[in-house]
């Protein structure tokens, strides 16, 4: 179990770093960057410890959007149009995270 957790957190770190690239290019504030990065680390952890009887990719997508959901209120009030690229990036990264996690850890 410990290896699965470390692998999930590692994938979350990678997803967080990928998510940071466009945010740094846009010169977004560091609190937004740190928030996004830490969100992906938490998602990686949750994907590794959550046992749902659904496809790993769907599980990862579900967890990612559940974690993102509270932040959308803050983001949506300040800049409603930014929700769409955030949702697309969340969908892409969580799908990849779930797929890679499943491929490497399947029994």
Biopython code that builds the backbone (N, CA, C, O; Angstrom):
import numpy as np
from Bio.PDB.StructureBuilder import StructureBuilder

atoms = [
    (1, "UNK", "N", (0.827, -1.203, 0.000)),
    (1, "UNK", "CA", (0.000, 0.000, 0.000)),
    (1, "UNK", "C", (0.868, 1.262, 0.000)),
    (1, "UNK", "O", (0.538, 2.251, -0.654)),
    (2, "UNK", "N", (1.967, 1.215, 0.733)),
    (2, "UNK", "CA", (2.843, 2.380, 0.816)),
    (2, "UNK", "C", (3.405, 2.763, -0.554)),
    (2, "UNK", "O", (3.508, 3.946, -0.879)),
    (3, "UNK", "N", (3.768, 1.757, -1.357)),
    (3, "UNK", "CA", (4.286, 2.036, -2.702)),
    (3, "UNK", "C", (3.217, 2.680, -3.572)),
    (3, "UNK", "O", (3.504, 3.594, -4.346)),
    (4, "UNK", "N", (1.974, 2.196, -3.441)),
    (4, "UNK", "CA", (0.880, 2.778, -4.218)),
    (4, "UNK", "C", (0.663, 4.242, -3.838)),
    (4, "UNK", "O", (0.424, 5.085, -4.702)),
    (5, "UNK", "N", (0.746, 4.532, -2.554)),
    (5, "UNK", "CA", (0.553, 5.907, -2.092)),
    (5, "UNK", "C", (1.669, 6.798, -2.626)),
    (5, "UNK", "O", (1.410, 7.887, -3.138)),
    (6, "UNK", "N", (2.895, 6.339, -2.507)),
    (6, "UNK", "CA", (4.031, 7.138, -2.992)),
    (6, "UNK", "C", (3.933, 7.344, -4.503)),
    (6, "UNK", "O", (4.242, 8.424, -5.006)),
    (7, "UNK", "N", (3.504, 6.311, -5.223)),
    (7, "UNK", "CA", (3.348, 6.425, -6.670)),
    (7, "UNK", "C", (2.233, 7.419, -7.007)),
    (7, "UNK", "O", (2.392, 8.249, -7.902)),
    (8, "UNK", "N", (1.111, 7.338, -6.294)),
    (8, "UNK", "CA", (0.010, 8.275, -6.525)),
    (8, "UNK", "C", (0.419, 9.711, -6.247)),
    (8, "UNK", "O", (0.093, 10.613, -7.020)),
    (9, "UNK", "N", (1.129, 9.927, -5.151)),
    (9, "UNK", "CA", (1.610, 11.273, -4.819)),
    (9, "UNK", "C", (2.609, 11.743, -5.877)),
    (9, "UNK", "O", (2.588, 12.905, -6.283)),
    (10, "UNK", "N", (3.481, 10.839, -6.321)),
    (10, "UNK", "CA", (4.439, 11.184, -7.385)),
    (10, "UNK", "C", (3.741, 11.600, -8.667)),
    (10, "UNK", "O", (4.130, 12.576, -9.309)),
    (11, "UNK", "N", (2.700, 10.850, -9.037)),
    (11, "UNK", "CA", (1.922, 11.236, -10.227)),
    (11, "UNK", "C", (1.239, 12.579, -10.012)),
    (11, "UNK", "O", (1.141, 13.383, -10.939)),
    (12, "UNK", "N", (0.766, 12.827, -8.794)),
    (12, "UNK", "CA", (0.159, 14.122, -8.480)),
    (12, "UNK", "C", (1.151, 15.259, -8.610)),
    (12, "UNK", "O", (0.806, 16.338, -9.092)),
    (13, "UNK", "N", (2.394, 15.021, -8.177)),
    (13, "UNK", "CA", (3.438, 16.043, -8.315)),
    (13, "UNK", "C", (3.702, 16.324, -9.792)),
    (13, "UNK", "O", (3.833, 17.480, -10.193)),
    (14, "UNK", "N", (3.780, 15.270, -10.596)),
    (14, "UNK", "CA", (4.011, 15.457, -12.035)),
    (14, "UNK", "C", (2.848, 16.222, -12.665)),
    (14, "UNK", "O", (3.061, 17.154, -13.441)),
    (15, "UNK", "N", (1.616, 15.827, -12.326)),
    (15, "UNK", "CA", (0.441, 16.532, -12.869)),
    (15, "UNK", "C", (0.440, 17.989, -12.419)),
    (15, "UNK", "O", (0.099, 18.883, -13.193)),
    (16, "UNK", "N", (0.822, 18.222, -11.165)),
    (16, "UNK", "CA", (0.882, 19.593, -10.657)),
    (16, "UNK", "C", (1.898, 20.436, -11.399)),
    (16, "UNK", "O", (1.646, 21.600, -11.710)),
    (17, "UNK", "N", (3.052, 19.844, -11.682)),
    (17, "UNK", "CA", (4.082, 20.580, -12.429)),
    (17, "UNK", "C", (3.617, 20.890, -13.852)),
    (17, "UNK", "O", (3.869, 21.976, -14.374)),
    (18, "UNK", "N", (2.936, 19.923, -14.473)),
    (18, "UNK", "CA", (2.402, 20.159, -15.823)),
    (18, "UNK", "C", (1.366, 21.278, -15.781)),
    (18, "UNK", "O", (1.344, 22.142, -16.657)),
    (19, "UNK", "N", (0.515, 21.261, -14.772)),
    (19, "UNK", "CA", (-0.520, 22.286, -14.644)),
    (19, "UNK", "C", (0.073, 23.665, -14.379)),
    (19, "UNK", "O", (-0.520, 24.678, -14.749)),
    (20, "UNK", "N", (1.232, 23.708, -13.747)),
    (20, "UNK", "CA", (1.866, 24.996, -13.438)),
    (20, "UNK", "C", (2.416, 25.713, -14.668)),
    (20, "UNK", "O", (2.483, 26.942, -14.690)),
    (21, "UNK", "N", (2.806, 24.962, -15.680)),
    (21, "UNK", "CA", (3.449, 25.582, -16.849)),
    (21, "UNK", "C", (2.603, 26.708, -17.444)),
    (21, "UNK", "O", (3.092, 27.832, -17.554)),
    (22, "UNK", "N", (1.340, 26.446, -17.834)),
    (22, "UNK", "CA", (0.561, 27.562, -18.404)),
    (22, "UNK", "C", (0.260, 28.654, -17.383)),
    (22, "UNK", "O", (0.103, 29.819, -17.751)),
    (23, "UNK", "N", (0.179, 28.290, -16.112)),
    (23, "UNK", "CA", (-0.102, 29.293, -15.081)),
    (23, "UNK", "C", (1.082, 30.244, -14.910)),
    (23, "UNK", "O", (0.894, 31.447, -14.732)),
    (24, "UNK", "N", (2.294, 29.709, -14.964)),
    (24, "UNK", "CA", (3.485, 30.555, -14.847)),
    (24, "UNK", "C", (3.626, 31.432, -16.094)),
    (24, "UNK", "O", (3.992, 32.603, -15.997)),
    (25, "UNK", "N", (3.336, 30.858, -17.257)),
    (25, "UNK", "CA", (3.399, 31.639, -18.502)),
    (25, "UNK", "C", (2.413, 32.815, -18.442)),
    (25, "UNK", "O", (2.714, 33.907, -18.924)),
    (26, "UNK", "N", (1.248, 32.587, -17.852)),
    (26, "UNK", "CA", (0.249, 33.652, -17.723)),
    (26, "UNK", "C", (0.577, 34.621, -16.587)),
    (26, "UNK", "O", (-0.132, 35.605, -16.376)),
    (27, "UNK", "N", (1.649, 34.337, -15.865)),
    (27, "UNK", "CA", (2.087, 35.181, -14.752)),
    (27, "UNK", "C", (1.004, 35.306, -13.674)),
    (27, "UNK", "O", (0.754, 36.388, -13.143)),
    (28, "UNK", "N", (0.368, 34.169, -13.366)),
    (28, "UNK", "CA", (-0.641, 34.148, -12.316)),
    (28, "UNK", "C", (0.045, 34.260, -10.950)),
    (28, "UNK", "O", (1.218, 33.913, -10.815)),
    (29, "UNK", "N", (-0.673, 34.737, -9.955)),
    (29, "UNK", "CA", (-0.066, 34.894, -8.626)),
    (29, "UNK", "C", (0.354, 33.540, -8.036)),
    (29, "UNK", "O", (-0.224, 32.500, -8.354)),
    (30, "UNK", "N", (1.368, 33.579, -7.175)),
    (30, "UNK", "CA", (1.910, 32.344, -6.617)),
    (30, "UNK", "C", (0.925, 31.607, -5.741)),
    (30, "UNK", "O", (1.017, 30.386, -5.620)),
    (31, "UNK", "N", (-0.026, 32.310, -5.119)),
    (31, "UNK", "CA", (-1.018, 31.585, -4.320)),
    (31, "UNK", "C", (-1.890, 30.702, -5.221)),
    (31, "UNK", "O", (-2.295, 29.616, -4.807)),
    (32, "UNK", "N", (-2.183, 31.152, -6.438)),
    (32, "UNK", "CA", (-2.932, 30.321, -7.388)),
    (32, "UNK", "C", (-2.087, 29.133, -7.837)),
    (32, "UNK", "O", (-2.588, 28.015, -7.949)),
    (33, "UNK", "N", (-0.803, 29.379, -8.093)),
    (33, "UNK", "CA", (0.102, 28.304, -8.513)),
    (33, "UNK", "C", (0.236, 27.246, -7.418)),
    (33, "UNK", "O", (0.145, 26.050, -7.693)),
    (34, "UNK", "N", (0.449, 27.683, -6.192)),
    (34, "UNK", "CA", (0.588, 26.739, -5.081)),
    (34, "UNK", "C", (-0.707, 25.987, -4.809)),
    (34, "UNK", "O", (-0.688, 24.810, -4.451)),
    (35, "UNK", "N", (-1.816, 26.665, -4.980)),
    (35, "UNK", "CA", (-3.111, 26.026, -4.795)),
    (35, "UNK", "C", (-3.310, 24.902, -5.826)),
    (35, "UNK", "O", (-3.727, 23.797, -5.479)),
    (36, "UNK", "N", (-3.009, 25.200, -7.086)),
    (36, "UNK", "CA", (-3.166, 24.194, -8.140)),
    (36, "UNK", "C", (-2.210, 23.025, -7.933)),
    (36, "UNK", "O", (-2.603, 21.866, -8.074)),
    (37, "UNK", "N", (-0.965, 23.323, -7.602)),
    (37, "UNK", "CA", (0.021, 22.263, -7.395)),
    (37, "UNK", "C", (-0.391, 21.358, -6.230)),
    (37, "UNK", "O", (-0.367, 20.133, -6.353)),
    (38, "UNK", "N", (-0.764, 21.960, -5.112)),
    (38, "UNK", "CA", (-1.145, 21.149, -3.955)),
    (38, "UNK", "C", (-2.421, 20.356, -4.223)),
    (38, "UNK", "O", (-2.585, 19.251, -3.705)),
    (39, "UNK", "N", (-3.319, 20.910, -5.027)),
    (39, "UNK", "CA", (-4.523, 20.174, -5.396)),
    (39, "UNK", "C", (-4.165, 18.869, -6.099)),
    (39, "UNK", "O", (-4.756, 17.827, -5.816)),
    (40, "UNK", "N", (-3.193, 18.925, -7.021)),
    (40, "UNK", "CA", (-2.806, 17.716, -7.760)),
    (40, "UNK", "C", (-2.099, 16.706, -6.878)),
    (40, "UNK", "O", (-2.266, 15.502, -7.073)),
    (41, "UNK", "N", (-1.319, 17.159, -5.920)),
    (41, "UNK", "CA", (-0.675, 16.235, -4.978)),
    (41, "UNK", "C", (-1.758, 15.514, -4.159)),
    (41, "UNK", "O", (-1.679, 14.303, -3.952)),
    (42, "UNK", "N", (-2.751, 16.252, -3.702)),
    (42, "UNK", "CA", (-3.855, 15.660, -2.941)),
    (42, "UNK", "C", (-4.652, 14.694, -3.811)),
    (42, "UNK", "O", (-5.032, 13.619, -3.346)),
    (43, "UNK", "N", (-4.907, 15.054, -5.053)),
    (43, "UNK", "CA", (-5.627, 14.164, -5.963)),
    (43, "UNK", "C", (-4.846, 12.868, -6.163)),
    (43, "UNK", "O", (-5.424, 11.782, -6.135)),
    (44, "UNK", "N", (-3.541, 12.979, -6.364)),
    (44, "UNK", "CA", (-2.716, 11.778, -6.512)),
    (44, "UNK", "C", (-2.810, 10.876, -5.297)),
    (44, "UNK", "O", (-2.922, 9.657, -5.426)),
    (45, "UNK", "N", (-2.764, 11.478, -4.113)),
    (45, "UNK", "CA", (-2.908, 10.703, -2.881)),
    (45, "UNK", "C", (-4.279, 10.032, -2.815)),
    (45, "UNK", "O", (-4.372, 8.835, -2.541)),
    (46, "UNK", "N", (-5.331, 10.790, -3.061)),
    (46, "UNK", "CA", (-6.686, 10.239, -2.971)),
    (46, "UNK", "C", (-6.922, 9.129, -3.992)),
    (46, "UNK", "O", (-7.580, 8.136, -3.683)),
    (47, "UNK", "N", (-6.400, 9.285, -5.183)),
    (47, "UNK", "CA", (-6.541, 8.235, -6.196)),
    (47, "UNK", "C", (-5.880, 6.951, -5.702)),
    (47, "UNK", "O", (-6.393, 5.858, -5.943)),
    (48, "UNK", "N", (-4.757, 7.076, -5.019)),
    (48, "UNK", "CA", (-4.022, 5.886, -4.582)),
    (48, "UNK", "C", (-4.676, 5.171, -3.396)),
    (48, "UNK", "O", (-4.457, 3.973, -3.217)),
    (49, "UNK", "N", (-5.463, 5.864, -2.590)),
    (49, "UNK", "CA", (-6.037, 5.239, -1.399)),
    (49, "UNK", "C", (-7.539, 4.981, -1.501)),
    (49, "UNK", "O", (-8.103, 4.302, -0.643)),
    (50, "UNK", "N", (-8.187, 5.501, -2.518)),
    (50, "UNK", "CA", (-9.633, 5.353, -2.647)),
    (50, "UNK", "C", (-9.977, 4.061, -3.378)),
    (50, "UNK", "O", (-9.449, 3.775, -4.452)),
    (51, "UNK", "N", (-10.871, 3.291, -2.775)),
    (51, "UNK", "CA", (-11.328, 2.038, -3.373)),
    (51, "UNK", "C", (-12.773, 2.208, -3.836)),
    (51, "UNK", "O", (-13.706, 2.096, -3.041)),
    (52, "UNK", "N", (-12.944, 2.475, -5.103)),
    (52, "UNK", "CA", (-14.278, 2.536, -5.697)),
    (52, "UNK", "C", (-14.363, 1.447, -6.759)),
    (52, "UNK", "O", (-13.377, 1.150, -7.435)),
    (53, "UNK", "N", (-15.507, 0.875, -6.897)),
    (53, "UNK", "CA", (-15.687, -0.200, -7.868)),
    (53, "UNK", "C", (-16.044, 0.365, -9.242)),
    (53, "UNK", "O", (-17.022, -0.041, -9.869)),
    (54, "UNK", "N", (-15.218, 1.316, -9.690)),
    (54, "UNK", "CA", (-15.383, 1.885, -11.026)),
    (54, "UNK", "C", (-14.015, 1.920, -11.693)),
    (54, "UNK", "O", (-12.985, 1.716, -11.050)),
    (55, "UNK", "N", (-14.027, 2.178, -12.965)),
    (55, "UNK", "CA", (-12.800, 2.290, -13.747)),
    (55, "UNK", "C", (-11.864, 3.313, -13.105)),
    (55, "UNK", "O", (-12.310, 4.357, -12.629)),
    (56, "UNK", "N", (-10.552, 3.006, -13.093)),
    (56, "UNK", "CA", (-9.561, 3.895, -12.463)),
    (56, "UNK", "C", (-9.551, 5.288, -13.088)),
    (56, "UNK", "O", (-9.365, 6.281, -12.384)),
    (57, "UNK", "N", (-9.747, 5.368, -14.390)),
    (57, "UNK", "CA", (-9.749, 6.672, -15.054)),
    (57, "UNK", "C", (-10.954, 7.485, -14.590)),
    (57, "UNK", "O", (-10.827, 8.667, -14.271)),
    (58, "UNK", "N", (-12.124, 6.846, -14.553)),
    (58, "UNK", "CA", (-13.321, 7.548, -14.081)),
    (58, "UNK", "C", (-13.179, 7.935, -12.609)),
    (58, "UNK", "O", (-13.611, 9.012, -12.200)),
    (59, "UNK", "N", (-12.569, 7.046, -11.814)),
    (59, "UNK", "CA", (-12.337, 7.350, -10.399)),
    (59, "UNK", "C", (-11.454, 8.586, -10.260)),
    (59, "UNK", "O", (-11.729, 9.462, -9.440)),
    (60, "UNK", "N", (-10.409, 8.654, -11.052)),
    (60, "UNK", "CA", (-9.487, 9.781, -10.997)),
    (60, "UNK", "C", (-10.183, 11.083, -11.416)),
    (60, "UNK", "O", (-9.990, 12.125, -10.791)),
    (61, "UNK", "N", (-10.974, 11.013, -12.454)),
    (61, "UNK", "CA", (-11.724, 12.193, -12.913)),
    (61, "UNK", "C", (-12.693, 12.651, -11.831)),
    (61, "UNK", "O", (-12.779, 13.842, -11.536)),
    (62, "UNK", "N", (-13.425, 11.707, -11.238)),
    (62, "UNK", "CA", (-14.385, 12.036, -10.185)),
    (62, "UNK", "C", (-13.695, 12.706, -8.995)),
    (62, "UNK", "O", (-14.152, 13.739, -8.506)),
    (63, "UNK", "N", (-12.600, 12.113, -8.537)),
    (63, "UNK", "CA", (-11.865, 12.678, -7.403)),
    (63, "UNK", "C", (-11.352, 14.072, -7.746)),
    (63, "UNK", "O", (-11.464, 14.991, -6.935)),
    (64, "UNK", "N", (-10.791, 14.237, -8.943)),
    (64, "UNK", "CA", (-10.231, 15.532, -9.333)),
    (64, "UNK", "C", (-11.307, 16.624, -9.332)),
    (64, "UNK", "O", (-11.071, 17.726, -8.836)),
    (65, "UNK", "N", (-12.473, 16.323, -9.880)),
    (65, "UNK", "CA", (-13.517, 17.346, -9.925)),
    (65, "UNK", "C", (-14.132, 17.597, -8.547)),
    (65, "UNK", "O", (-14.557, 18.715, -8.256)),
    (66, "UNK", "N", (-14.183, 16.569, -7.698)),
    (66, "UNK", "CA", (-14.666, 16.789, -6.332)),
    (66, "UNK", "C", (-13.709, 17.683, -5.551)),
    (66, "UNK", "O", (-14.144, 18.534, -4.774)),
    (67, "UNK", "N", (-12.419, 17.495, -5.753)),
    (67, "UNK", "CA", (-11.430, 18.343, -5.079)),
    (67, "UNK", "C", (-11.454, 19.764, -5.657)),
    (67, "UNK", "O", (-11.307, 20.739, -4.919)),
    (68, "UNK", "N", (-11.637, 19.877, -6.956)),
    (68, "UNK", "CA", (-11.651, 21.180, -7.624)),
    (68, "UNK", "C", (-12.910, 21.988, -7.302)),
    (68, "UNK", "O", (-12.862, 23.216, -7.242)),
    (69, "UNK", "N", (-14.012, 21.313, -7.099)),
    (69, "UNK", "CA", (-15.326, 21.959, -6.997)),
    (69, "UNK", "C", (-15.376, 23.165, -6.048)),
    (69, "UNK", "O", (-15.872, 24.213, -6.461)),
    (70, "UNK", "N", (-14.892, 23.076, -4.806)),
    (70, "UNK", "CA", (-14.961, 24.263, -3.927)),
    (70, "UNK", "C", (-14.179, 25.461, -4.468)),
    (70, "UNK", "O", (-14.580, 26.607, -4.268)),
    (71, "UNK", "N", (-13.072, 25.197, -5.146)),
    (71, "UNK", "CA", (-12.266, 26.286, -5.704)),
    (71, "UNK", "C", (-12.984, 27.007, -6.844)),
    (71, "UNK", "O", (-12.734, 28.184, -7.101)),
    (72, "UNK", "N", (-13.874, 26.290, -7.518)),
    (72, "UNK", "CA", (-14.578, 26.907, -8.656)),
    (72, "UNK", "C", (-15.448, 28.083, -8.221)),
    (72, "UNK", "O", (-15.688, 28.993, -9.015)),
    (73, "UNK", "N", (-15.917, 28.082, -6.994)),
    (73, "UNK", "CA", (-16.708, 29.223, -6.519)),
    (73, "UNK", "C", (-15.843, 30.482, -6.453)),
    (73, "UNK", "O", (-16.260, 31.557, -6.884)),
    (74, "UNK", "N", (-14.655, 30.337, -5.918)),
    (74, "UNK", "CA", (-13.736, 31.481, -5.812)),
    (74, "UNK", "C", (-13.297, 31.926, -7.202)),
    (74, "UNK", "O", (-13.310, 33.116, -7.517)),
    (75, "UNK", "N", (-12.911, 30.969, -8.022)),
    (75, "UNK", "CA", (-12.441, 31.273, -9.379)),
    (75, "UNK", "C", (-13.568, 31.873, -10.211)),
    (75, "UNK", "O", (-13.363, 32.851, -10.929)),
    (76, "UNK", "N", (-14.755, 31.287, -10.112)),
    (76, "UNK", "CA", (-15.893, 31.717, -10.925)),
    (76, "UNK", "C", (-16.357, 33.121, -10.621)),
    (76, "UNK", "O", (-16.798, 33.834, -11.522)),
    (77, "UNK", "N", (-16.268, 33.530, -9.383)),
    (77, "UNK", "CA", (-16.675, 34.890, -9.013)),
    (77, "UNK", "C", (-15.700, 35.909, -9.594)),
    (77, "UNK", "O", (-16.105, 36.963, -10.085)),
    (78, "UNK", "N", (-14.408, 35.581, -9.532)),
    (78, "UNK", "CA", (-13.391, 36.515, -10.012)),
    (78, "UNK", "C", (-13.293, 36.536, -11.537)),
    (78, "UNK", "O", (-13.120, 37.595, -12.140)),
    (79, "UNK", "N", (-13.406, 35.354, -12.155)),
    (79, "UNK", "CA", (-13.211, 35.257, -13.599)),
    (79, "UNK", "C", (-13.964, 34.040, -14.138)),
    (79, "UNK", "O", (-13.366, 32.980, -14.326)),
    (80, "UNK", "N", (-15.268, 34.179, -14.389)),
    (80, "UNK", "CA", (-16.077, 33.025, -14.778)),
    (80, "UNK", "C", (-15.588, 32.289, -16.034)),
    (80, "UNK", "O", (-15.732, 31.070, -16.126)),
    (81, "UNK", "N", (-15.027, 32.995, -16.975)),
    (81, "UNK", "CA", (-14.602, 32.370, -18.230)),
    (81, "UNK", "C", (-13.414, 31.429, -18.018)),
    (81, "UNK", "O", (-13.189, 30.523, -18.821)),
    (82, "UNK", "N", (-12.664, 31.638, -16.952)),
    (82, "UNK", "CA", (-11.489, 30.796, -16.699)),
    (82, "UNK", "C", (-11.868, 29.395, -16.226)),
    (82, "UNK", "O", (-11.013, 28.510, -16.184)),
    (83, "UNK", "N", (-13.119, 29.180, -15.875)),
    (83, "UNK", "CA", (-13.552, 27.854, -15.433)),
    (83, "UNK", "C", (-13.385, 26.822, -16.553)),
    (83, "UNK", "O", (-13.052, 25.667, -16.285)),
    (84, "UNK", "N", (-13.612, 27.225, -17.788)),
    (84, "UNK", "CA", (-13.553, 26.270, -18.901)),
    (84, "UNK", "C", (-12.153, 25.692, -19.127)),
    (84, "UNK", "O", (-12.022, 24.470, -19.200)),
    (85, "UNK", "N", (-11.103, 26.509, -19.240)),
    (85, "UNK", "CA", (-9.778, 25.901, -19.398)),
    (85, "UNK", "C", (-9.340, 25.103, -18.170)),
    (85, "UNK", "O", (-8.614, 24.117, -18.296)),
    (86, "UNK", "N", (-9.774, 25.522, -16.999)),
    (86, "UNK", "CA", (-9.445, 24.774, -15.787)),
    (86, "UNK", "C", (-10.114, 23.405, -15.832)),
    (86, "UNK", "O", (-9.489, 22.395, -15.508)),
    (87, "UNK", "N", (-11.372, 23.370, -16.231)),
    (87, "UNK", "CA", (-12.094, 22.090, -16.326)),
    (87, "UNK", "C", (-11.468, 21.177, -17.377)),
    (87, "UNK", "O", (-11.354, 19.970, -17.165)),
    (88, "UNK", "N", (-11.068, 21.745, -18.495)),
    (88, "UNK", "CA", (-10.437, 20.940, -19.548)),
    (88, "UNK", "C", (-9.106, 20.370, -19.065)),
    (88, "UNK", "O", (-8.824, 19.189, -19.270)),
    (89, "UNK", "N", (-8.290, 21.201, -18.428)),
    (89, "UNK", "CA", (-6.995, 20.728, -17.917)),
    (89, "UNK", "C", (-7.207, 19.681, -16.829)),
    (89, "UNK", "O", (-6.468, 18.699, -16.766)),
    (90, "UNK", "N", (-8.196, 19.878, -15.981)),
    (90, "UNK", "CA", (-8.497, 18.901, -14.933)),
    (90, "UNK", "C", (-8.932, 17.575, -15.545)),
    (90, "UNK", "O", (-8.511, 16.511, -15.091)),
    (91, "UNK", "N", (-9.759, 17.635, -16.556)),
    (91, "UNK", "CA", (-10.203, 16.412, -17.230)),
    (91, "UNK", "C", (-9.021, 15.676, -17.867)),
    (91, "UNK", "O", (-8.886, 14.464, -17.705)),
    (92, "UNK", "N", (-8.177, 16.397, -18.581)),
    (92, "UNK", "CA", (-7.028, 15.771, -19.248)),
    (92, "UNK", "C", (-6.035, 15.184, -18.246)),
    (92, "UNK", "O", (-5.656, 14.018, -18.353)),
    (93, "UNK", "N", (-5.618, 15.990, -17.279)),
    (93, "UNK", "CA", (-4.605, 15.515, -16.326)),
    (93, "UNK", "C", (-5.129, 14.385, -15.447)),
    (93, "UNK", "O", (-4.396, 13.440, -15.155)),
    (94, "UNK", "N", (-6.388, 14.472, -15.022)),
    (94, "UNK", "CA", (-6.920, 13.400, -14.173)),
    (94, "UNK", "C", (-7.101, 12.110, -14.966)),
    (94, "UNK", "O", (-6.927, 11.022, -14.417)),
    (95, "UNK", "N", (-7.446, 12.214, -16.240)),
    (95, "UNK", "CA", (-7.551, 11.012, -17.083)),
    (95, "UNK", "C", (-6.195, 10.338, -17.231)),
    (95, "UNK", "O", (-6.080, 9.119, -17.107)),
    (96, "UNK", "N", (-5.183, 11.132, -17.494)),
    (96, "UNK", "CA", (-3.828, 10.589, -17.649)),
    (96, "UNK", "C", (-3.344, 10.005, -16.325)),
    (96, "UNK", "O", (-2.786, 8.908, -16.295)),
    (97, "UNK", "N", (-3.556, 10.731, -15.238)),
    (97, "UNK", "CA", (-3.144, 10.250, -13.922)),
    (97, "UNK", "C", (-3.805, 8.907, -13.622)),
    (97, "UNK", "O", (-3.130, 7.971, -13.193)),
    (98, "UNK", "N", (-5.110, 8.801, -13.839)),
    (98, "UNK", "CA", (-5.835, 7.562, -13.578)),
    (98, "UNK", "C", (-5.366, 6.424, -14.466)),
    (98, "UNK", "O", (-5.225, 5.291, -14.006)),
    (99, "UNK", "N", (-5.125, 6.717, -15.730)),
    (99, "UNK", "CA", (-4.668, 5.683, -16.661)),
    (99, "UNK", "C", (-3.288, 5.161, -16.267)),
    (99, "UNK", "O", (-3.081, 3.949, -16.202)),
    (100, "UNK", "N", (-2.349, 6.062, -16.005)),
    (100, "UNK", "CA", (-0.988, 5.649, -15.636)),
    (100, "UNK", "C", (-1.000, 4.899, -14.308)),
    (100, "UNK", "O", (-0.309, 3.891, -14.158)),
    (101, "UNK", "N", (-1.784, 5.387, -13.343)),
    (101, "UNK", "CA", (-1.866, 4.703, -12.056)),
    (101, "UNK", "C", (-2.395, 3.287, -12.236)),
    (101, "UNK", "O", (-1.858, 2.346, -11.651)),
    (102, "UNK", "N", (-3.441, 3.128, -13.039)),
    (102, "UNK", "CA", (-4.032, 1.814, -13.286)),
    (102, "UNK", "C", (-3.047, 0.891, -14.006)),
    (102, "UNK", "O", (-2.895, -0.271, -13.628)),
    (103, "UNK", "N", (-2.381, 1.405, -15.038)),
    (103, "UNK", "CA", (-1.449, 0.586, -15.819)),
    (103, "UNK", "C", (-0.301, 0.065, -14.960)),
    (103, "UNK", "O", (0.107, -1.088, -15.105)),
    (104, "UNK", "N", (0.217, 0.896, -14.078)),
    (104, "UNK", "CA", (1.382, 0.514, -13.283)),
    (104, "UNK", "C", (1.003, -0.339, -12.069)),
    (104, "UNK", "O", (1.761, -1.225, -11.675)),
    (105, "UNK", "N", (-0.165, -0.078, -11.477)),
    (105, "UNK", "CA", (-0.500, -0.755, -10.222)),
    (105, "UNK", "C", (-1.502, -1.892, -10.373)),
    (105, "UNK", "O", (-1.836, -2.540, -9.381)),
    (106, "UNK", "N", (-1.992, -2.155, -11.586)),
    (106, "UNK", "CA", (-3.000, -3.222, -11.732)),
    (106, "UNK", "C", (-2.427, -4.557, -11.282)),
    (106, "UNK", "O", (-1.233, -4.821, -11.423)),
    (107, "UNK", "N", (-3.292, -5.379, -10.746)),
    (107, "UNK", "CA", (-2.841, -6.661, -10.180)),
    (107, "UNK", "C", (-2.802, -7.752, -11.221)),
    (107, "UNK", "O", (-2.446, -8.889, -10.910)),
]
sb = StructureBuilder()
sb.init_structure("model")
sb.init_model(0)
sb.init_chain("A")
sb.init_seg("    ")
for serial, (resi, resn, name, xyz) in enumerate(atoms, 1):
    if name == "N":
        sb.init_residue(resn, " ", resi, " ")
    sb.init_atom(name, np.array(xyz, "f"), 0.0, 1.0, " ", f" {name:<3s}", serial, name[0])
structure = sb.get_structure()
